[in-house]
């Protein structure tokens, strides 16, 4: 299988990235109701998730992932183990055949990804899933799209933490190949 369009990173998951650079809006995925969570739930839990892509075989089988507010959690496993699939399931990018996703005391299983963002979730893909014609700064601003406050202080904090990003903030993302992916996934190749 060719790595063309994936920067030789090994992830060829076309459900995350459109290597042709063109997207389309799928207006068919509507959000459902938000339900009550369960007493004692962690802040975020994907509980007993089973699902896969389309009508294909299940990739997740009774998978549970949980994290408390303020914790940093990692998922470690070999290629093809379902790490990205589990994250997509939690974020609503994969329909679950079984299980639920609960956030901050609410069952959000029926919410589409857009409404999960409004509920406070964020998703940072591991692949080149940004807007190449926009500047690095514009791509960062897209990450704050739903914020209603002034993001200037946050942007300055990002630039302080990542000087290479600050130096390239006015460049189109497509011209920023010198910034390391490990330092800045938004500006990387």
DATAFEN-V607437 format. One record per run of one state. SS is the DSSP state (@ for helix, = for strand, . for the rest). FROM is the first residue (numbers start at 1). TO is the last residue. Records with the same first field share a line. If there is no record, write none. Layout:
SS->FROM-TO + FROM-TO
This chain:
.->1-34 + 37-43 + 53-57 + 68-82 + 92-95 + 104-105 + 108-112 + 119-134 + 144-151 + 162-162 + 168-171 + 176-189
=->35-36 + 44-52 + 58-67 + 96-103 + 106-107 + 135-135 + 172-172
@->83-91 + 113-118 + 136-143 + 152-161 + 163-167 + 173-175
